[in-house]
Amino acid sequence: MPVITDPQEFHVDDVFVDLRFLGPHPLFLKCEAFNFAGSVKLRPAEEMVAAAERSGRLRPGSVLIESSSGNLGVALAMIAASRGYRFVCVADPRCNPVTRRIMEALGADVHVVTEPDPVGGFVGARIAYVRGLCAGDDRYVWLDQYTNEANWLAHYHQTAPAIAKSFPAVDVVFVGAGTTGTLMGCARYFRENRPEVRIVAVDAHGSVTFGGPAGPRLIPGLGMGVRPPLLDESLIDDVRVVSEAETIRTCRRLAGHGFLFGGSTGTVVSGALQWLAERDRRSELVAVAIAPDLGERYLDSVYGLPGGERRGQVGQHGMLDDLGRRQLAVEAHREPDRGE
């Protein structure tokens, strides 16, 4: 019987869902939500906090600050509460209300920027706000998930080896691209230890990460409005871009089988299924995809409300509005474009 004293000590690392109920391909979904932070972001949060403490940057009296659309903010709020730090999370209107309430329940201060940066979008606006606070008060310690090598090192040391251990014969790994910490950690590990394993990045439509045009991204998690500094495309074998309507369709397909996953998981699974349908017509490859979180935090944005009203779109500066909900609901219920 496990007995713990710190919440970050608990993390179930070996749960995989066999997704062959969605198609003929051997696709296994690694579930990263079974910890007290509820997501894969606990790994980099732990690693970044520990590195800051070791270096002496983070010490008693320091105030942690980070830009986050949600999951990393929850993980840092949990660790800050456990270790006695004050934590400020700088979010934007795409942050799920439930996620914000969780952070606040853990003692965090949440500041929501309301205007996107003309070039960097909401991420750029969040970063600018963080920099302004840090410049005015040296108690603030910005971990900077966008450039912090501890972000990808967490997945190099933990997530990727867990996949390799559970699936020694894995052929391809599908990883969502946000800050690209998970992606780069897994890509580096397999390049160094199992170079024959293909790494496929899955991104959201409207993200500029892999050179696509910027566009509205309404579901928090994947995608960036600026190119991620951690990204090294030479370590990636392929990229798949998924529309948010397809993300919602895939989430609802999974829910129809009893698995309530978050929006990022819908994106990654959708991209994986499309890639396998094109590249593995004989269903011979063993594939693993990473599920960052579960679906409870996405009930208003992905799964909709009781009575049939659907949500999922944002208004002029990101706030959910009724017109947007109806528009994305229509898109999500259309028959998929088989040429996607």
C-alpha positions in Angstrom: 0.0 0.0 0.0 1.6 3.3 -1.1 1.8 6.0 1.7 2.9 9.4 0.5 3.6 12.8 2.2 3.9 15.0 -0.9 1.2 15.0 -3.7 3.8 14.8 -6.5 5.0 11.4 -5.1 2.0 9.7 -6.7 2.0 9.1 -10.4 0.7 5.9 -12.1 2.9 5.5 -15.1 1.9 2.3 -16.8 -1.7 2.6 -17.9 -2.3 2.2 -21.7 -5.6 2.0 -23.5 -5.9 -0.3 -26.5 -7.6 1.9 -29.1 -8.4 -0.8 -31.7 -12.1 -0.2 -31.0 -11.5 2.9 -33.2 -9.9 1.1 -36.1 -7.7 -1.9 -37.1 -4.3 -0.4 -36.2 -2.5 -1.4 -33.0 -2.6 2.0 -31.3 -2.0 2.2 -27.6 -2.7 5.4 -25.6 -0.4 6.2 -22.7 -2.5 7.9 -20.0 -0.6 10.6 -18.1 -3.4 12.0 -16.0 -3.2 9.7 -13.0 -1.5 12.0 -10.6 -2.8 14.7 -8.2 -2.1 17.4 -10.9 -4.2 15.5 -13.4 -1.9 15.8 -16.4 1.4 15.1 -18.0 2.5 18.5 -16.9 3.4 17.3 -13.5 6.6 15.8 -14.9 8.1 19.1 -16.2 6.8 21.1 -13.3 8.7 18.9 -10.9 11.8 19.0 -13.0 11.8 22.7 -13.4 11.1 23.5 -9.8 13.8 21.1 -8.6 16.3 22.6 -11.0 15.5 26.1 -9.8 15.9 25.1 -6.2 19.2 23.4 -6.9 20.6 26.5 -8.7 19.5 28.7 -5.8 17.1 30.8 -7.9 14.1 29.5 -6.0 14.4 29.8 -2.3 12.1 30.7 0.7 10.3 33.9 0.0 10.4 33.5 -3.7 7.2 33.8 -5.8 6.8 31.3 -8.6 5.3 32.8 -11.8 4.5 31.1 -15.1 2.6 31.6 -18.3 0.2 28.6 -18.8 -3.1 27.9 -20.5 -3.9 25.5 -17.6 -2.3 22.1 -17.0 1.2 23.3 -16.1 -0.4 26.0 -13.9 -2.3 23.3 -12.0 0.8 21.2 -11.5 2.8 24.3 -10.3 0.0 25.3 -8.0 0.0 21.9 -6.4 3.8 21.9 -6.0 3.8 25.5 -4.7 1.2 24.6 -2.1 3.2 21.5 -1.1 6.5 23.4 -0.7 5.2 26.7 0.7 5.7 29.0 -2.3 3.3 31.6 -3.5 2.4 31.0 -7.2 1.1 33.4 -9.9 -0.3 31.8 -13.1 -0.7 34.1 -16.1 -3.4 32.6 -18.3 -5.7 33.8 -21.1 -9.4 33.5 -21.9 -9.0 30.0 -23.3 -8.1 28.6 -19.9 -11.0 26.4 -18.8 -13.0 27.9 -15.9 -12.6 24.6 -14.0 -8.8 24.7 -14.4 -8.7 28.2 -13.1 -10.8 27.3 -10.1 -8.5 24.3 -9.3 -5.5 26.6 -9.3 -7.2 29.1 -7.0 -8.3 26.3 -4.7 -4.7 25.3 -4.4 -3.8 28.9 -3.4 -2.6 30.3 -6.7 -3.2 33.8 -8.0 -4.5 33.6 -11.6 -4.2 36.6 -13.8 -6.0 36.5 -17.2 -4.7 38.6 -20.0 -7.5 39.8 -22.2 -5.8 41.2 -25.3 -3.6 39.1 -27.6 -0.2 40.4 -28.7 -0.4 41.6 -32.3 2.4 39.2 -33.3 2.7 36.6 -30.6 -1.0 36.1 -29.8 -2.1 35.3 -26.3 1.2 33.5 -25.5 3.1 36.6 -26.4 0.8 38.7 -24.2 1.2 36.3 -21.3 5.0 36.4 -21.6 5.0 40.2 -21.8 3.0 40.4 -18.6 5.3 37.9 -16.8 8.4 39.8 -17.9 6.9 43.0 -16.6 6.2 41.6 -13.1 9.7 40.1 -12.9 11.3 43.4 -13.9 9.5 45.1 -11.1 10.1 42.7 -8.2 13.1 40.3 -7.8 11.1 38.0 -5.7 9.5 36.6 -8.8 11.0 33.5 -10.3 9.9 32.7 -13.9 10.6 29.0 -14.7 9.9 29.8 -18.4 8.6 26.5 -19.7 9.2 27.7 -23.3 13.0 27.7 -23.0 13.7 25.7 -19.9 15.6 22.5 -20.8 14.2 20.8 -17.7 10.9 20.8 -19.6 12.0 18.3 -22.2 14.5 16.5 -19.8 11.5 15.4 -17.7 10.2 13.4 -20.6 13.6 12.2 -21.7 14.1 10.7 -18.3 10.6 9.4 -17.5 7.9 9.4 -20.2 9.9 8.0 -23.2 11.6 5.3 -21.1 8.2 4.2 -19.8 7.0 3.8 -23.3 10.1 1.8 -24.4 9.8 -0.5 -21.4 6.1 -1.2 -21.9 6.4 -1.6 -25.7 9.8 -2.9 -26.7 8.5 -3.4 -30.2 7.1 0.0 -30.7 7.4 1.4 -34.2 6.0 4.9 -34.0 5.2 7.3 -31.2 2.6 10.2 -31.6 3.2 13.2 -29.5 1.2 16.5 -29.3 3.2 19.7 -29.8 2.6 22.6 -27.4 5.8 24.0 -25.9 7.3 20.8 -27.5 8.8 19.7 -24.1 7.1 16.3 -24.3 7.8 16.0 -28.0 11.5 16.9 -27.7 12.1 14.7 -24.6 10.6 11.7 -26.3 12.3 12.4 -29.7 15.7 12.8 -28.1 15.4 9.6 -26.1 14.3 7.5 -29.0 16.8 9.0 -31.4 19.6 8.1 -29.0 18.3 4.7 -27.8 15.9 3.4 -30.4 16.6 5.4 -33.6 14.4 3.1 -35.7 11.3 4.4 -33.8 9.5 7.1 -35.8 8.4 10.2 -34.0 5.3 11.9 -35.4 4.3 15.4 -34.0 0.7 16.3 -33.9 -0.3 20.0 -33.9 -3.5 22.0 -33.9 -4.7 23.8 -37.0 -3.9 27.5 -36.5 -0.6 26.9 -34.8 2.6 28.3 -36.3 4.9 25.7 -34.7 5.7 24.0 -38.0 5.4 26.9 -40.3 1.7 27.0 -40.9 -0.3 30.2 -40.9 -1.5 31.6 -37.6 -5.2 31.2 -36.9 -7.6 31.0 -34.0 -7.0 28.1 -31.6 -9.9 27.6 -29.3 -9.1 24.5 -27.2 -6.2 25.0 -24.8 -3.3 22.6 -24.8 -1.6 22.2 -28.1 -0.3 24.7 -30.7 1.6 27.9 -30.3 1.3 31.5 -31.7 5.1 31.8 -31.8 7.7 29.2 -32.8 8.7 27.1 -29.7 12.3 27.8 -28.8 12.8 24.1 -27.6 11.8 22.7 -31.0 14.4 20.8 -33.1 12.6 19.6 -36.2 15.6 17.4 -37.2 14.5 15.0 -34.5 10.9 14.6 -35.9 10.0 12.2 -38.7 6.6 13.6 -39.6 4.0 16.2 -38.6 0.2 15.9 -38.7 -2.0 19.0 -38.2 -5.6 18.4 -37.0 -8.6 20.7 -37.0 -10.4 21.4 -33.8 -13.6 20.1 -35.2 -11.9 16.8 -35.8 -10.5 17.0 -32.2 -14.0 17.3 -30.9 -15.3 14.4 -33.0 -12.5 12.2 -31.8 -13.0 13.1 -28.1 -16.7 12.2 -28.5 -15.8 8.9 -30.2 -13.6 8.0 -27.2 -16.3 9.1 -24.8 -18.8 6.9 -26.6 -16.6 4.0 -25.5 -16.4 5.2 -21.9 -13.1 7.1 -22.1 -13.4 10.8 -21.3 -10.2 12.4 -22.4 -9.1 16.0 -22.9 -8.9 18.1 -26.0 -5.2 17.5 -26.6 -5.8 13.7 -26.5 -8.5 14.1 -29.1 -6.0 15.9 -31.3 -3.2 13.4 -30.9 -5.5 10.4 -31.4 -7.1 11.9 -34.5 -3.7 12.7 -36.0 -2.4 9.2 -35.2 -5.4 7.5 -36.8 -5.1 9.6 -40.0 -1.4 8.9 -40.2 -1.8 5.1 -39.7 -4.6 4.9 -42.2 -2.2 6.4 -44.8 1.1 4.7 -43.8 0.1 1.4 -42.3 -2.5 -0.1 -44.6 -1.7 -3.7 -43.4 -1.9 -2.7 -39.7 1.5 -4.1 -39.0 3.0 -1.2 -37.0 2.8 -1.0 -33.2 2.0 2.6 -32.3 1.8 4.5 -29.0 0.2 8.0 -28.5 0.4 10.1 -25.4 -2.8 11.3 -23.7 -1.9 14.4 -21.6 -5.0 14.6 -19.5 -8.6 13.6 -18.9 -11.8 15.3 -20.0 -13.4 16.7 -16.9 -11.8 20.1 -17.5 -13.2 20.3 -21.0 -16.9 19.7 -20.4 -17.8 23.2 -21.5 -15.4 23.5 -24.4 -15.3 20.0 -26.0 -18.2 17.9 -24.7 -20.9 20.6 -24.4 -23.8 21.0 -22.0 -26.8 18.9 -21.2 -29.7 19.4 -23.5 -27.7 19.4 -26.6 -26.1 22.8 -26.5 -22.5 22.5 -27.7 -19.6 24.7 -26.8 -16.1 25.1 -28.2 -15.6 28.4 -30.0 -14.4 31.7 -28.7 -15.4 35.3 -29.3 -13.3 38.3 -30.4 -10.6 37.9 -27.8 -11.0 34.3 -26.8 -14.1 34.3 -24.5 -16.6 31.6 -25.2 -19.7 33.0 -27.0 -23.0 31.4 -28.1 -22.5 32.0 -31.8 -19.0 30.4 -31.8 -20.4 27.4 -29.8 -23.0 26.7 -32.5 -20.5 27.2 -35.4 -18.0 24.7 -34.0 -20.7 22.3 -33.0 -21.9 22.2 -36.6 -18.4 21.6 -37.9 -17.8 18.8 -35.3 -20.9 17.0 -36.3 -20.2 17.0 -40.1 -19.0 13.9 -41.7 -15.1 13.9 -41.6 -13.3 14.9 -44.7 -11.7 11.7 -45.9 -9.0 13.7 -47.7 -7.9 15.4 -44.5 
